[in-house]
């Protein structure tokens, strides 16, 4: 798994709108991996990032959610939950592999978050500790600390 000081990998994939997205890691971004759309903890986590999205945008931090779901499933999930940030499809697990995120026995990714500033991972939130409740605000506070001039 990537750790602080590692370079964030470049990649492109489809978002929930079927558009090809290649995240630009100039500036600050959150890349959070979650197991599956429409599941309890993943829905809580997505809603918490959505609830804090205006604060993320005010801090110039882009949020990306990534799971092995395809873009159609992401579209349904985003519509049902009112998600307004990029949900990125990683059906083959290539993005997870690039970040060193483990696959669970069930074939989904582990829950892990990366805070990236100017192309460098500055914080990794371990899957054992990345509880969905309160996670978005914890990451936001850290992002503000790392991007304060």
MODELLER restraints for C-alpha pairs under 7 A, 6 or more apart:
rsr = mdl.restraints
at = mdl.atoms
rsr.add(forms.Gaussian(group=physical.xy_distance, feature=features.Distance(at['CA:1:A'], at['CA:99:A']), mean=5.91, stdev=0.5))
rsr.add(forms.Gaussian(group=physical.xy_distance, feature=features.Distance(at['CA:1:A'], at['CA:100:A']), mean=3.83, stdev=0.5))
rsr.add(forms.Gaussian(group=physical.xy_distance, feature=features.Distance(at['CA:1:A'], at['CA:101:A']), mean=5.58, stdev=0.5))
rsr.add(forms.Gaussian(group=physical.xy_distance, feature=features.Distance(at['CA:2:A'], at['CA:99:A']), mean=5.60, stdev=0.5))
rsr.add(forms.Gaussian(group=physical.xy_distance, feature=features.Distance(at['CA:2:A'], at['CA:100:A']), mean=5.91, stdev=0.5))
rsr.add(forms.Gaussian(group=physical.xy_distance, feature=features.Distance(at['CA:3:A'], at['CA:121:A']), mean=6.46, stdev=0.5))
rsr.add(forms.Gaussian(group=physical.xy_distance, feature=features.Distance(at['CA:3:A'], at['CA:123:A']), mean=6.75, stdev=0.5))
rsr.add(forms.Gaussian(group=physical.xy_distance, feature=features.Distance(at['CA:3:A'], at['CA:124:A']), mean=5.85, stdev=0.5))
rsr.add(forms.Gaussian(group=physical.xy_distance, feature=features.Distance(at['CA:4:A'], at['CA:121:A']), mean=4.91, stdev=0.5))
rsr.add(forms.Gaussian(group=physical.xy_distance, feature=features.Distance(at['CA:4:A'], at['CA:122:A']), mean=4.46, stdev=0.5))
rsr.add(forms.Gaussian(group=physical.xy_distance, feature=features.Distance(at['CA:4:A'], at['CA:123:A']), mean=5.14, stdev=0.5))
rsr.add(forms.Gaussian(group=physical.xy_distance, feature=features.Distance(at['CA:4:A'], at['CA:124:A']), mean=6.57, stdev=0.5))
rsr.add(forms.Gaussian(group=physical.xy_distance, feature=features.Distance(at['CA:5:A'], at['CA:120:A']), mean=5.99, stdev=0.5))
rsr.add(forms.Gaussian(group=physical.xy_distance, feature=features.Distance(at['CA:5:A'], at['CA:121:A']), mean=5.61, stdev=0.5))
rsr.add(forms.Gaussian(group=physical.xy_distance, feature=features.Distance(at['CA:5:A'], at['CA:122:A']), mean=6.09, stdev=0.5))
rsr.add(forms.Gaussian(group=physical.xy_distance, feature=features.Distance(at['CA:6:A'], at['CA:120:A']), mean=5.78, stdev=0.5))
rsr.add(forms.Gaussian(group=physical.xy_distance, feature=features.Distance(at['CA:6:A'], at['CA:121:A']), mean=5.44, stdev=0.5))
rsr.add(forms.Gaussian(group=physical.xy_distance, feature=features.Distance(at['CA:7:A'], at['CA:119:A']), mean=5.88, stdev=0.5))
rsr.add(forms.Gaussian(group=physical.xy_distance, feature=features.Distance(at['CA:7:A'], at['CA:120:A']), mean=4.56, stdev=0.5))
rsr.add(forms.Gaussian(group=physical.xy_distance, feature=features.Distance(at['CA:7:A'], at['CA:121:A']), mean=6.01, stdev=0.5))
rsr.add(forms.Gaussian(group=physical.xy_distance, feature=features.Distance(at['CA:8:A'], at['CA:116:A']), mean=6.95, stdev=0.5))
rsr.add(forms.Gaussian(group=physical.xy_distance, feature=features.Distance(at['CA:8:A'], at['CA:119:A']), mean=5.52, stdev=0.5))
rsr.add(forms.Gaussian(group=physical.xy_distance, feature=features.Distance(at['CA:8:A'], at['CA:120:A']), mean=5.56, stdev=0.5))
rsr.add(forms.Gaussian(group=physical.xy_distance, feature=features.Distance(at['CA:8:A'], at['CA:121:A']), mean=5.93, stdev=0.5))
rsr.add(forms.Gaussian(group=physical.xy_distance, feature=features.Distance(at['CA:9:A'], at['CA:98:A']), mean=6.35, stdev=0.5))
rsr.add(forms.Gaussian(group=physical.xy_distance, feature=features.Distance(at['CA:11:A'], at['CA:22:A']), mean=5.72, stdev=0.5))
rsr.add(forms.Gaussian(group=physical.xy_distance, feature=features.Distance(at['CA:12:A'], at['CA:20:A']), mean=6.47, stdev=0.5))
rsr.add(forms.Gaussian(group=physical.xy_distance, feature=features.Distance(at['CA:12:A'], at['CA:21:A']), mean=5.29, stdev=0.5))
rsr.add(forms.Gaussian(group=physical.xy_distance, feature=features.Distance(at['CA:12:A'], at['CA:22:A']), mean=4.15, stdev=0.5))
rsr.add(forms.Gaussian(group=physical.xy_distance, feature=features.Distance(at['CA:13:A'], at['CA:20:A']), mean=5.28, stdev=0.5))
rsr.add(forms.Gaussian(group=physical.xy_distance, feature=features.Distance(at['CA:13:A'], at['CA:21:A']), mean=5.44, stdev=0.5))
rsr.add(forms.Gaussian(group=physical.xy_distance, feature=features.Distance(at['CA:13:A'], at['CA:22:A']), mean=6.70, stdev=0.5))
rsr.add(forms.Gaussian(group=physical.xy_distance, feature=features.Distance(at['CA:13:A'], at['CA:88:A']), mean=6.51, stdev=0.5))
rsr.add(forms.Gaussian(group=physical.xy_distance, feature=features.Distance(at['CA:13:A'], at['CA:89:A']), mean=6.31, stdev=0.5))
rsr.add(forms.Gaussian(group=physical.xy_distance, feature=features.Distance(at['CA:14:A'], at['CA:20:A']), mean=4.43, stdev=0.5))
rsr.add(forms.Gaussian(group=physical.xy_distance, feature=features.Distance(at['CA:14:A'], at['CA:21:A']), mean=5.82, stdev=0.5))
rsr.add(forms.Gaussian(group=physical.xy_distance, feature=features.Distance(at['CA:14:A'], at['CA:71:A']), mean=6.24, stdev=0.5))
rsr.add(forms.Gaussian(group=physical.xy_distance, feature=features.Distance(at['CA:14:A'], at['CA:88:A']), mean=5.85, stdev=0.5))
rsr.add(forms.Gaussian(group=physical.xy_distance, feature=features.Distance(at['CA:14:A'], at['CA:89:A']), mean=5.67, stdev=0.5))
rsr.add(forms.Gaussian(group=physical.xy_distance, feature=features.Distance(at['CA:15:A'], at['CA:21:A']), mean=6.45, stdev=0.5))
rsr.add(forms.Gaussian(group=physical.xy_distance, feature=features.Distance(at['CA:15:A'], at['CA:71:A']), mean=5.80, stdev=0.5))
rsr.add(forms.Gaussian(group=physical.xy_distance, feature=features.Distance(at['CA:15:A'], at['CA:86:A']), mean=5.95, stdev=0.5))
rsr.add(forms.Gaussian(group=physical.xy_distance, feature=features.Distance(at['CA:15:A'], at['CA:87:A']), mean=5.33, stdev=0.5))
rsr.add(forms.Gaussian(group=physical.xy_distance, feature=features.Distance(at['CA:15:A'], at['CA:88:A']), mean=4.51, stdev=0.5))
rsr.add(forms.Gaussian(group=physical.xy_distance, feature=features.Distance(at['CA:15:A'], at['CA:89:A']), mean=6.11, stdev=0.5))
rsr.add(forms.Gaussian(group=physical.xy_distance, feature=features.Distance(at['CA:16:A'], at['CA:71:A']), mean=4.67, stdev=0.5))
rsr.add(forms.Gaussian(group=physical.xy_distance, feature=features.Distance(at['CA:16:A'], at['CA:72:A']), mean=6.41, stdev=0.5))
rsr.add(forms.Gaussian(group=physical.xy_distance, feature=features.Distance(at['CA:16:A'], at['CA:74:A']), mean=4.92, stdev=0.5))
rsr.add(forms.Gaussian(group=physical.xy_distance, feature=features.Distance(at['CA:16:A'], at['CA:75:A']), mean=4.42, stdev=0.5))
rsr.add(forms.Gaussian(group=physical.xy_distance, feature=features.Distance(at['CA:16:A'], at['CA:86:A']), mean=6.93, stdev=0.5))
rsr.add(forms.Gaussian(group=physical.xy_distance, feature=features.Distance(at['CA:16:A'], at['CA:87:A']), mean=5.65, stdev=0.5))
rsr.add(forms.Gaussian(group=physical.xy_distance, feature=features.Distance(at['CA:16:A'], at['CA:88:A']), mean=6.68, stdev=0.5))
rsr.add(forms.Gaussian(group=physical.xy_distance, feature=features.Distance(at['CA:17:A'], at['CA:71:A']), mean=6.99, stdev=0.5))
rsr.add(forms.Gaussian(group=physical.xy_distance, feature=features.Distance(at['CA:17:A'], at['CA:75:A']), mean=6.34, stdev=0.5))
rsr.add(forms.Gaussian(group=physical.xy_distance, feature=features.Distance(at['CA:18:A'], at['CA:71:A']), mean=6.06, stdev=0.5))
rsr.add(forms.Gaussian(group=physical.xy_distance, feature=features.Distance(at['CA:25:A'], at['CA:116:A']), mean=6.81, stdev=0.5))
rsr.add(forms.Gaussian(group=physical.xy_distance, feature=features.Distance(at['CA:25:A'], at['CA:117:A']), mean=6.76, stdev=0.5))
rsr.add(forms.Gaussian(group=physical.xy_distance, feature=features.Distance(at['CA:25:A'], at['CA:118:A']), mean=5.68, stdev=0.5))
rsr.add(forms.Gaussian(group=physical.xy_distance, feature=features.Distance(at['CA:25:A'], at['CA:119:A']), mean=4.80, stdev=0.5))
rsr.add(forms.Gaussian(group=physical.xy_distance, feature=features.Distance(at['CA:26:A'], at['CA:117:A']), mean=6.92, stdev=0.5))
rsr.add(forms.Gaussian(group=physical.xy_distance, feature=features.Distance(at['CA:26:A'], at['CA:118:A']), mean=4.43, stdev=0.5))
rsr.add(forms.Gaussian(group=physical.xy_distance, feature=features.Distance(at['CA:26:A'], at['CA:119:A']), mean=5.86, stdev=0.5))
rsr.add(forms.Gaussian(group=physical.xy_distance, feature=features.Distance(at['CA:27:A'], at['CA:117:A']), mean=5.45, stdev=0.5))
rsr.add(forms.Gaussian(group=physical.xy_distance, feature=features.Distance(at['CA:27:A'], at['CA:118:A']), mean=4.81, stdev=0.5))
rsr.add(forms.Gaussian(group=physical.xy_distance, feature=features.Distance(at['CA:28:A'], at['CA:60:A']), mean=6.77, stdev=0.5))
rsr.add(forms.Gaussian(group=physical.xy_distance, feature=features.Distance(at['CA:28:A'], at['CA:61:A']), mean=4.83, stdev=0.5))
rsr.add(forms.Gaussian(group=physical.xy_distance, feature=features.Distance(at['CA:28:A'], at['CA:62:A']), mean=6.44, stdev=0.5))
rsr.add(forms.Gaussian(group=physical.xy_distance, feature=features.Distance(at['CA:28:A'], at['CA:116:A']), mean=5.60, stdev=0.5))
rsr.add(forms.Gaussian(group=physical.xy_distance, feature=features.Distance(at['CA:28:A'], at['CA:117:A']), mean=4.31, stdev=0.5))
rsr.add(forms.Gaussian(group=physical.xy_distance, feature=features.Distance(at['CA:28:A'], at['CA:118:A']), mean=6.29, stdev=0.5))
rsr.add(forms.Gaussian(group=physical.xy_distance, feature=features.Distance(at['CA:29:A'], at['CA:61:A']), mean=5.02, stdev=0.5))
rsr.add(forms.Gaussian(group=physical.xy_distance, feature=features.Distance(at['CA:29:A'], at['CA:62:A']), mean=4.50, stdev=0.5))
rsr.add(forms.Gaussian(group=physical.xy_distance, feature=features.Distance(at['CA:29:A'], at['CA:63:A']), mean=5.78, stdev=0.5))
rsr.add(forms.Gaussian(group=physical.xy_distance, feature=features.Distance(at['CA:29:A'], at['CA:115:A']), mean=6.01, stdev=0.5))
rsr.add(forms.Gaussian(group=physical.xy_distance, feature=features.Distance(at['CA:29:A'], at['CA:116:A']), mean=5.16, stdev=0.5))
rsr.add(forms.Gaussian(group=physical.xy_distance, feature=features.Distance(at['CA:29:A'], at['CA:117:A']), mean=6.46, stdev=0.5))
rsr.add(forms.Gaussian(group=physical.xy_distance, feature=features.Distance(at['CA:30:A'], at['CA:62:A']), mean=6.15, stdev=0.5))
rsr.add(forms.Gaussian(group=physical.xy_distance, feature=features.Distance(at['CA:30:A'], at['CA:63:A']), mean=4.82, stdev=0.5))
rsr.add(forms.Gaussian(group=physical.xy_distance, feature=features.Distance(at['CA:30:A'], at['CA:64:A']), mean=6.01, stdev=0.5))
rsr.add(forms.Gaussian(group=physical.xy_distance, feature=features.Distance(at['CA:30:A'], at['CA:114:A']), mean=5.78, stdev=0.5))
rsr.add(forms.Gaussian(group=physical.xy_distance, feature=features.Distance(at['CA:30:A'], at['CA:115:A']), mean=4.74, stdev=0.5))
rsr.add(forms.Gaussian(group=physical.xy_distance, feature=features.Distance(at['CA:30:A'], at['CA:116:A']), mean=6.18, stdev=0.5))
rsr.add(forms.Gaussian(group=physical.xy_distance, feature=features.Distance(at['CA:31:A'], at['CA:63:A']), mean=6.29, stdev=0.5))
rsr.add(forms.Gaussian(group=physical.xy_distance, feature=features.Distance(at['CA:31:A'], at['CA:64:A']), mean=4.87, stdev=0.5))
rsr.add(forms.Gaussian(group=physical.xy_distance, feature=features.Distance(at['CA:31:A'], at['CA:65:A']), mean=5.98, stdev=0.5))
rsr.add(forms.Gaussian(group=physical.xy_distance, feature=features.Distance(at['CA:31:A'], at['CA:113:A']), mean=5.77, stdev=0.5))
rsr.add(forms.Gaussian(group=physical.xy_distance, feature=features.Distance(at['CA:31:A'], at['CA:114:A']), mean=5.19, stdev=0.5))
rsr.add(forms.Gaussian(group=physical.xy_distance, feature=features.Distance(at['CA:31:A'], at['CA:115:A']), mean=6.56, stdev=0.5))
rsr.add(forms.Gaussian(group=physical.xy_distance, feature=features.Distance(at['CA:32:A'], at['CA:64:A']), mean=6.30, stdev=0.5))
rsr.add(forms.Gaussian(group=physical.xy_distance, feature=features.Distance(at['CA:32:A'], at['CA:65:A']), mean=5.00, stdev=0.5))
rsr.add(forms.Gaussian(group=physical.xy_distance, feature=features.Distance(at['CA:32:A'], at['CA:66:A']), mean=6.08, stdev=0.5))
rsr.add(forms.Gaussian(group=physical.xy_distance, feature=features.Distance(at['CA:32:A'], at['CA:112:A']), mean=5.93, stdev=0.5))
rsr.add(forms.Gaussian(group=physical.xy_distance, feature=features.Distance(at['CA:32:A'], at['CA:113:A']), mean=4.09, stdev=0.5))
rsr.add(forms.Gaussian(group=physical.xy_distance, feature=features.Distance(at['CA:32:A'], at['CA:114:A']), mean=6.13, stdev=0.5))
rsr.add(forms.Gaussian(group=physical.xy_distance, feature=features.Distance(at['CA:33:A'], at['CA:65:A']), mean=5.95, stdev=0.5))
rsr.add(forms.Gaussian(group=physical.xy_distance, feature=features.Distance(at['CA:33:A'], at['CA:66:A']), mean=4.72, stdev=0.5))
rsr.add(forms.Gaussian(group=physical.xy_distance, feature=features.Distance(at['CA:33:A'], at['CA:67:A']), mean=5.78, stdev=0.5))
rsr.add(forms.Gaussian(group=physical.xy_distance, feature=features.Distance(at['CA:33:A'], at['CA:109:A']), mean=6.80, stdev=0.5))
rsr.add(forms.Gaussian(group=physical.xy_distance, feature=features.Distance(at['CA:33:A'], at['CA:110:A']), mean=6.91, stdev=0.5))
rsr.add(forms.Gaussian(group=physical.xy_distance, feature=features.Distance(at['CA:33:A'], at['CA:111:A']), mean=5.40, stdev=0.5))
rsr.add(forms.Gaussian(group=physical.xy_distance, feature=features.Distance(at['CA:33:A'], at['CA:112:A']), mean=5.32, stdev=0.5))
rsr.add(forms.Gaussian(group=physical.xy_distance, feature=features.Distance(at['CA:33:A'], at['CA:113:A']), mean=6.02, stdev=0.5))
rsr.add(forms.Gaussian(group=physical.xy_distance, feature=features.Distance(at['CA:34:A'], at['CA:42:A']), mean=6.14, stdev=0.5))
rsr.add(forms.Gaussian(group=physical.xy_distance, feature=features.Distance(at['CA:34:A'], at['CA:66:A']), mean=6.30, stdev=0.5))
rsr.add(forms.Gaussian(group=physical.xy_distance, feature=features.Distance(at['CA:34:A'], at['CA:67:A']), mean=5.44, stdev=0.5))
rsr.add(forms.Gaussian(group=physical.xy_distance, feature=features.Distance(at['CA:34:A'], at['CA:109:A']), mean=6.23, stdev=0.5))
rsr.add(forms.Gaussian(group=physical.xy_distance, feature=features.Distance(at['CA:34:A'], at['CA:110:A']), mean=6.29, stdev=0.5))
rsr.add(forms.Gaussian(group=physical.xy_distance, feature=features.Distance(at['CA:34:A'], at['CA:111:A']), mean=4.64, stdev=0.5))
rsr.add(forms.Gaussian(group=physical.xy_distance, feature=features.Distance(at['CA:34:A'], at['CA:112:A']), mean=6.92, stdev=0.5))
rsr.add(forms.Gaussian(group=physical.xy_distance, feature=features.Distance(at['CA:35:A'], at['CA:42:A']), mean=6.89, stdev=0.5))
rsr.add(forms.Gaussian(group=physical.xy_distance, feature=features.Distance(at['CA:35:A'], at['CA:67:A']), mean=5.90, stdev=0.5))
rsr.add(forms.Gaussian(group=physical.xy_distance, feature=features.Distance(at['CA:35:A'], at['CA:108:A']), mean=5.03, stdev=0.5))
rsr.add(forms.Gaussian(group=physical.xy_distance, feature=features.Distance(at['CA:35:A'], at['CA:109:A']), mean=4.92, stdev=0.5))
rsr.add(forms.Gaussian(group=physical.xy_distance, feature=features.Distance(at['CA:35:A'], at['CA:110:A']), mean=5.96, stdev=0.5))
rsr.add(forms.Gaussian(group=physical.xy_distance, feature=features.Distance(at['CA:35:A'], at['CA:111:A']), mean=6.26, stdev=0.5))
rsr.add(forms.Gaussian(group=physical.xy_distance, feature=features.Distance(at['CA:36:A'], at['CA:42:A']), mean=6.47, stdev=0.5))
rsr.add(forms.Gaussian(group=physical.xy_distance, feature=features.Distance(at['CA:36:A'], at['CA:67:A']), mean=6.15, stdev=0.5))
rsr.add(forms.Gaussian(group=physical.xy_distance, feature=features.Distance(at['CA:36:A'], at['CA:69:A']), mean=6.56, stdev=0.5))
rsr.add(forms.Gaussian(group=physical.xy_distance, feature=features.Distance(at['CA:36:A'], at['CA:108:A']), mean=6.89, stdev=0.5))
rsr.add(forms.Gaussian(group=physical.xy_distance, feature=features.Distance(at['CA:37:A'], at['CA:43:A']), mean=6.92, stdev=0.5))
rsr.add(forms.Gaussian(group=physical.xy_distance, feature=features.Distance(at['CA:37:A'], at['CA:69:A']), mean=6.96, stdev=0.5))
rsr.add(forms.Gaussian(group=physical.xy_distance, feature=features.Distance(at['CA:37:A'], at['CA:74:A']), mean=6.85, stdev=0.5))
rsr.add(forms.Gaussian(group=physical.xy_distance, feature=features.Distance(at['CA:37:A'], at['CA:77:A']), mean=6.20, stdev=0.5))
rsr.add(forms.Gaussian(group=physical.xy_distance, feature=features.Distance(at['CA:38:A'], at['CA:77:A']), mean=6.46, stdev=0.5))
rsr.add(forms.Gaussian(group=physical.xy_distance, feature=features.Distance(at['CA:41:A'], at['CA:132:A']), mean=5.81, stdev=0.5))
rsr.add(forms.Gaussian(group=physical.xy_distance, feature=features.Distance(at['CA:44:A'], at['CA:132:A']), mean=6.05, stdev=0.5))
rsr.add(forms.Gaussian(group=physical.xy_distance, feature=features.Distance(at['CA:44:A'], at['CA:133:A']), mean=6.75, stdev=0.5))
rsr.add(forms.Gaussian(group=physical.xy_distance, feature=features.Distance(at['CA:45:A'], at['CA:132:A']), mean=4.63, stdev=0.5))
rsr.add(forms.Gaussian(group=physical.xy_distance, feature=features.Distance(at['CA:45:A'], at['CA:133:A']), mean=6.60, stdev=0.5))
rsr.add(forms.Gaussian(group=physical.xy_distance, feature=features.Distance(at['CA:48:A'], at['CA:136:A']), mean=5.78, stdev=0.5))
rsr.add(forms.Gaussian(group=physical.xy_distance, feature=features.Distance(at['CA:49:A'], at['CA:136:A']), mean=5.18, stdev=0.5))
rsr.add(forms.Gaussian(group=physical.xy_distance, feature=features.Distance(at['CA:50:A'], at['CA:83:A']), mean=5.94, stdev=0.5))
rsr.add(forms.Gaussian(group=physical.xy_distance, feature=features.Distance(at['CA:50:A'], at['CA:84:A']), mean=6.77, stdev=0.5))
rsr.add(forms.Gaussian(group=physical.xy_distance, feature=features.Distance(at['CA:56:A'], at['CA:62:A']), mean=6.80, stdev=0.5))
rsr.add(forms.Gaussian(group=physical.xy_distance, feature=features.Distance(at['CA:56:A'], at['CA:140:A']), mean=6.59, stdev=0.5))
rsr.add(forms.Gaussian(group=physical.xy_distance, feature=features.Distance(at['CA:59:A'], at['CA:144:A']), mean=6.66, stdev=0.5))
rsr.add(forms.Gaussian(group=physical.xy_distance, feature=features.Distance(at['CA:63:A'], at['CA:85:A']), mean=6.23, stdev=0.5))
rsr.add(forms.Gaussian(group=physical.xy_distance, feature=features.Distance(at['CA:63:A'], at['CA:86:A']), mean=6.81, stdev=0.5))
rsr.add(forms.Gaussian(group=physical.xy_distance, feature=features.Distance(at['CA:64:A'], at['CA:85:A']), mean=6.61, stdev=0.5))
rsr.add(forms.Gaussian(group=physical.xy_distance, feature=features.Distance(at['CA:64:A'], at['CA:86:A']), mean=5.09, stdev=0.5))
rsr.add(forms.Gaussian(group=physical.xy_distance, feature=features.Distance(at['CA:64:A'], at['CA:87:A']), mean=5.90, stdev=0.5))
rsr.add(forms.Gaussian(group=physical.xy_distance, feature=features.Distance(at['CA:64:A'], at['CA:88:A']), mean=6.83, stdev=0.5))
rsr.add(forms.Gaussian(group=physical.xy_distance, feature=features.Distance(at['CA:65:A'], at['CA:86:A']), mean=6.32, stdev=0.5))
rsr.add(forms.Gaussian(group=physical.xy_distance, feature=features.Distance(at['CA:65:A'], at['CA:87:A']), mean=4.69, stdev=0.5))
rsr.add(forms.Gaussian(group=physical.xy_distance, feature=features.Distance(at['CA:65:A'], at['CA:88:A']), mean=5.99, stdev=0.5))
rsr.add(forms.Gaussian(group=physical.xy_distance, feature=features.Distance(at['CA:66:A'], at['CA:87:A']), mean=5.82, stdev=0.5))
rsr.add(forms.Gaussian(group=physical.xy_distance, feature=features.Distance(at['CA:66:A'], at['CA:88:A']), mean=4.77, stdev=0.5))
rsr.add(forms.Gaussian(group=physical.xy_distance, feature=features.Distance(at['CA:66:A'], at['CA:89:A']), mean=6.17, stdev=0.5))
rsr.add(forms.Gaussian(group=physical.xy_distance, feature=features.Distance(at['CA:66:A'], at['CA:90:A']), mean=6.68, stdev=0.5))
rsr.add(forms.Gaussian(group=physical.xy_distance, feature=features.Distance(at['CA:67:A'], at['CA:88:A']), mean=6.76, stdev=0.5))
rsr.add(forms.Gaussian(group=physical.xy_distance, feature=features.Distance(at['CA:67:A'], at['CA:89:A']), mean=5.95, stdev=0.5))
rsr.add(forms.Gaussian(group=physical.xy_distance, feature=features.Distance(at['CA:67:A'], at['CA:90:A']), mean=5.70, stdev=0.5))
rsr.add(forms.Gaussian(group=physical.xy_distance, feature=features.Distance(at['CA:67:A'], at['CA:109:A']), mean=6.71, stdev=0.5))
rsr.add(forms.Gaussian(group=physical.xy_distance, feature=features.Distance(at['CA:68:A'], at['CA:89:A']), mean=5.88, stdev=0.5))
rsr.add(forms.Gaussian(group=physical.xy_distance, feature=features.Distance(at['CA:68:A'], at['CA:90:A']), mean=4.42, stdev=0.5))
rsr.add(forms.Gaussian(group=physical.xy_distance, feature=features.Distance(at['CA:68:A'], at['CA:91:A']), mean=4.17, stdev=0.5))
rsr.add(forms.Gaussian(group=physical.xy_distance, feature=features.Distance(at['CA:68:A'], at['CA:92:A']), mean=6.83, stdev=0.5))
rsr.add(forms.Gaussian(group=physical.xy_distance, feature=features.Distance(at['CA:68:A'], at['CA:93:A']), mean=6.23, stdev=0.5))
rsr.add(forms.Gaussian(group=physical.xy_distance, feature=features.Distance(at['CA:68:A'], at['CA:108:A']), mean=6.45, stdev=0.5))
rsr.add(forms.Gaussian(group=physical.xy_distance, feature=features.Distance(at['CA:69:A'], at['CA:89:A']), mean=5.70, stdev=0.5))
rsr.add(forms.Gaussian(group=physical.xy_distance, feature=features.Distance(at['CA:69:A'], at['CA:90:A']), mean=6.54, stdev=0.5))
rsr.add(forms.Gaussian(group=physical.xy_distance, feature=features.Distance(at['CA:69:A'], at['CA:91:A']), mean=5.70, stdev=0.5))
rsr.add(forms.Gaussian(group=physical.xy_distance, feature=features.Distance(at['CA:70:A'], at['CA:89:A']), mean=5.00, stdev=0.5))
rsr.add(forms.Gaussian(group=physical.xy_distance, feature=features.Distance(at['CA:70:A'], at['CA:90:A']), mean=6.90, stdev=0.5))
rsr.add(forms.Gaussian(group=physical.xy_distance, feature=features.Distance(at['CA:70:A'], at['CA:91:A']), mean=5.84, stdev=0.5))
rsr.add(forms.Gaussian(group=physical.xy_distance, feature=features.Distance(at['CA:71:A'], at['CA:89:A']), mean=5.38, stdev=0.5))
rsr.add(forms.Gaussian(group=physical.xy_distance, feature=features.Distance(at['CA:74:A'], at['CA:87:A']), mean=6.28, stdev=0.5))
rsr.add(forms.Gaussian(group=physical.xy_distance, feature=features.Distance(at['CA:101:A'], at['CA:109:A']), mean=6.71, stdev=0.5))
rsr.add(forms.Gaussian(group=physical.xy_distance, feature=features.Distance(at['CA:101:A'], at['CA:110:A']), mean=6.50, stdev=0.5))
rsr.add(forms.Gaussian(group=physical.xy_distance, feature=features.Distance(at['CA:102:A'], at['CA:109:A']), mean=5.92, stdev=0.5))
rsr.add(forms.Gaussian(group=physical.xy_distance, feature=features.Distance(at['CA:102:A'], at['CA:110:A']), mean=5.68, stdev=0.5))
rsr.add(forms.Gaussian(group=physical.xy_distance, feature=features.Distance(at['CA:103:A'], at['CA:109:A']), mean=4.44, stdev=0.5))
rsr.add(forms.Gaussian(group=physical.xy_distance, feature=features.Distance(at['CA:103:A'], at['CA:110:A']), mean=5.89, stdev=0.5))
rsr.add(forms.Gaussian(group=physical.xy_distance, feature=features.Distance(at['CA:104:A'], at['CA:110:A']), mean=6.15, stdev=0.5))
rsr.add(forms.Gaussian(group=physical.xy_distance, feature=features.Distance(at['CA:110:A'], at['CA:127:A']), mean=6.33, stdev=0.5))
rsr.add(forms.Gaussian(group=physical.xy_distance, feature=features.Distance(at['CA:111:A'], at['CA:127:A']), mean=4.90, stdev=0.5))
rsr.add(forms.Gaussian(group=physical.xy_distance, feature=features.Distance(at['CA:111:A'], at['CA:130:A']), mean=6.78, stdev=0.5))
rsr.add(forms.Gaussian(group=physical.xy_distance, feature=features.Distance(at['CA:112:A'], at['CA:125:A']), mean=5.67, stdev=0.5))
rsr.add(forms.Gaussian(group=physical.xy_distance, feature=features.Distance(at['CA:112:A'], at['CA:126:A']), mean=5.62, stdev=0.5))
rsr.add(forms.Gaussian(group=physical.xy_distance, feature=features.Distance(at['CA:112:A'], at['CA:127:A']), mean=4.75, stdev=0.5))
rsr.add(forms.Gaussian(group=physical.xy_distance, feature=features.Distance(at['CA:112:A'], at['CA:130:A']), mean=6.41, stdev=0.5))
rsr.add(forms.Gaussian(group=physical.xy_distance, feature=features.Distance(at['CA:113:A'], at['CA:124:A']), mean=5.83, stdev=0.5))
rsr.add(forms.Gaussian(group=physical.xy_distance, feature=features.Distance(at['CA:113:A'], at['CA:125:A']), mean=5.04, stdev=0.5))
rsr.add(forms.Gaussian(group=physical.xy_distance, feature=features.Distance(at['CA:114:A'], at['CA:121:A']), mean=6.52, stdev=0.5))
rsr.add(forms.Gaussian(group=physical.xy_distance, feature=features.Distance(at['CA:114:A'], at['CA:123:A']), mean=5.87, stdev=0.5))
rsr.add(forms.Gaussian(group=physical.xy_distance, feature=features.Distance(at['CA:114:A'], at['CA:124:A']), mean=4.70, stdev=0.5))
rsr.add(forms.Gaussian(group=physical.xy_distance, feature=features.Distance(at['CA:114:A'], at['CA:125:A']), mean=6.40, stdev=0.5))
rsr.add(forms.Gaussian(group=physical.xy_distance, feature=features.Distance(at['CA:115:A'], at['CA:121:A']), mean=5.77, stdev=0.5))
rsr.add(forms.Gaussian(group=physical.xy_distance, feature=features.Distance(at['CA:115:A'], at['CA:122:A']), mean=5.73, stdev=0.5))
rsr.add(forms.Gaussian(group=physical.xy_distance, feature=features.Distance(at['CA:115:A'], at['CA:123:A']), mean=5.12, stdev=0.5))
rsr.add(forms.Gaussian(group=physical.xy_distance, feature=features.Distance(at['CA:115:A'], at['CA:124:A']), mean=6.46, stdev=0.5))
rsr.add(forms.Gaussian(group=physical.xy_distance, feature=features.Distance(at['CA:115:A'], at['CA:143:A']), mean=6.99, stdev=0.5))
rsr.add(forms.Gaussian(group=physical.xy_distance, feature=features.Distance(at['CA:116:A'], at['CA:122:A']), mean=5.67, stdev=0.5))
